[in-house]
Amino acid sequence: MDPIILLVIACLLTGIAVGWLAGLLGIGGGLIVVPVLVWLFIEKLDIALSLAMPMAIATSLSTIVFTGFSSARAHYQLGNLDRSLIIFCGSGVALGAVFGAIVASKMSGEVLSYIFAGLVLLVALYMLFGKIRHRDHQPGSALLSAIGTGAGGLSALMGIGGGAILVPWLSWFGVPIRKAIGCASACGLVVAIFGAAGFIYTGLTLTTRPDFSVGYIYWPATISIAATSVMFAPMGAKFGQKLDTAKLKKIFAVFLILVSIRMIWGIS
């Protein structure tokens, strides 16, 4: 079977898992999508790690444009979007996402893989052992912009929407959890748009990128993952109402630790 067809099928199946887990656990799909795409690009398209890693991150961000819009719309309808949070935090996220995309495009695939694996490990450990603590006062506009810039930069480096980073930070500074999640959903869309745009711009001059790609984004994978993830996210959300999501998050955190170790092992 043609390698591209196999890749599309694998991405469709990945989108099912990503959408279901995103709805079930409230996480971004990049933590799953990036390692899967790195493997697919190397094994099915015969792309070197130095190109496969930034392509996987860029393509992951492009899929979040679709899922992020759906998530942000849902939180808007639920009244969880605070305008001041979105304006100041979102502006910082946009700046950080562009900067993170540019930095990632300049790094070697090996270094980028180590950074991704290390940050995934930290996210997983936080999911296992971290506790959200609240301060009495909500952050001002300058601090919100700084939080957004940091979250946007890290998210673009990892190819994720940023909820796993932004929600704990906002909650730490006294933002109510529902408003923090709503802000993260909207800012995840901002990360995806500006981060993906940064990867498109920095990758336009590449002569080694495969067909059907624009910059670092490989569109067959983007469309395939987005198509099924958008469909299965509502199913995961409904299923999650019947389950203990705290235990599921811990199980997923263990899975992320294994993914991180496997990535580091594969690079070594």
Secondary structure, DSSP 8 states (H G I E B T S, - for coil): --HHHHHHHHHHHHHHHHHHHHHHH---THHHHHHHHHHHHHHHS---HHHHHHHHHHHHHHHHHHHHHHHHHHHHHTT---HHHHHHHHHHHHHHHHHHHHHHHHS-HHHHHHHHHHHHHHHHHHHHH------SS---HHHHHHHHHHHHHHHHHHTS-SHHHHHHHHHHTT--HHHHHHHHHHHHHHHHHHHHHHHHHHHTT-SS--TTEETTEEHHHHHHHHHHHHHHHHHHHHHHTTS-HHHHHHHHHHHHHHHHHHHHHHH-
